[in-house]
Amino acid sequence: AVVECLRPRPTTRRSERDAFQQSIDAFDVQAVFETHNNALRRAFVKAAAADGDPEMSLDEFMFVMRTTRLQVVVGADALRDIFARFAGGAEGSLLYRDFLDCLCVIAMYCD
């Protein structure tokens, strides 16, 4: 349900993913990221480095969600779905930009 905004609709020319990407590229969303960039990047790098890889695995993502208590609010299954959407599957990994996209979906879910 939370990732429905990312599924393309066959009747539209542009996928919901494109619309989502356009909305998070908006100035006000980017301003929030810019304000908190140092803290977000530190959290990403610290979690991603747990296994020596500069990208964030599902386990590392779920660790961040547990420690920030977002897992309680959103639910583990929804968080796994969000991760898989941006990582190309549960076995994939997130780059920093993908991590920010995940945070946007989580924020939309919590709103």
VENPE-V720763 format. One record per pair of residues at least 12 apart in sequence whose ideal C-beta (glycine too) atoms are under 10 Angstrom apart, sorted by sequence separation. I is the first residue (numbers start at 1). GAP is how many residues later the second one is. If there is no record, write none. Layout:
<<I:GAP> <I:GAP>>
This chain:
<<4:12> <5:12> <6:12> <44:12> <47:12> <48:12> <86:12> <87:12> <3:13> <6:13> <43:13> <47:13> <48:13> <50:13> <65:13> <66:13> <85:13> <86:13> <3:14> <5:14> <6:14> <46:14> <47:14> <62:14> <65:14> <86:14> <5:15> <6:15> <47:15> <64:15> <65:15> <83:15> <86:15> <87:15> <44:16> <47:16> <48:16> <83:16> <85:16> <86:16> <3:17> <44:17> <47:17> <62:17> <65:17> <85:17> <5:18> <46:18> <47:18> <61:18> <62:18> <65:18> <86:18> <61:19> <82:19> <83:19> <86:19> <44:20> <47:20> <82:20> <85:20> <43:21> <58:21> <61:21> <62:21> <82:21> <58:22> <61:22> <82:22> <83:22> <60:23> <79:23> <82:23> <43:24> <81:24> <82:24> <43:25> <58:25> <61:25> <57:26> <58:26> <61:26> <79:26> <56:27> <78:27> <79:27> <82:27> <78:28> <58:29> <57:30> <79:30> <56:31> <58:31> <74:31> <78:31> <55:32> <58:32> <61:32> <74:32> <57:33> <58:33> <60:33> <61:33> <70:33> <73:33> <57:34> <58:34> <60:34> <75:34> <57:35> <58:35> <64:35> <68:35> <74:35> <56:36> <57:36> <58:36> <70:36> <73:36> <74:36> <55:37> <56:37> <57:37> <61:37> <65:37> <70:37> <73:37> <55:38> <56:38> <61:38> <64:38> <68:38> <54:39> <55:39> <56:39> <60:39> <64:39> <70:39> <53:40> <55:40> <56:40> <70:40> <54:41> <55:41> <61:41> <65:41> <51:42> <54:42> <56:42> <55:43> <56:43> <55:44> <48:45> <48:46> <56:46> <47:47> <48:47> <48:48> <44:50> <44:51> <45:51> <48:51> <44:52> <47:52> <44:54> <41:55> <44:55> <40:56> <43:56> <44:56> <41:58> <37:59> <40:59> <41:59> <44:59> <40:60> <37:63> <40:63> <33:64> <36:64> <33:67> <36:67> <17:68> <32:68> <17:69> <30:70> <33:70> <29:71> <32:71> <33:71> <2:72> <32:72> <2:73> <24:73> <2:75> <3:75> <6:75> <29:75> <32:75> <2:76> <6:76> <24:76> <1:77> <2:77> <24:77> <3:78> <7:78> <29:78> <2:79> <3:79> <6:79> <24:79> <1:80> <2:80> <3:80> <5:80> <6:80> <21:80> <24:80> <3:81> <20:81> <23:81> <24:81> <3:82> <2:83> <3:83> <21:83> <24:83> <17:84> <20:84> <24:84> <20:85> <23:85> <20:88> <6:95> <5:99> <6:99> <5:100> <3:102> <2:103> <5:103> <2:104> <5:104> <2:106> <3:106> <2:107> <1:108> <2:108>>
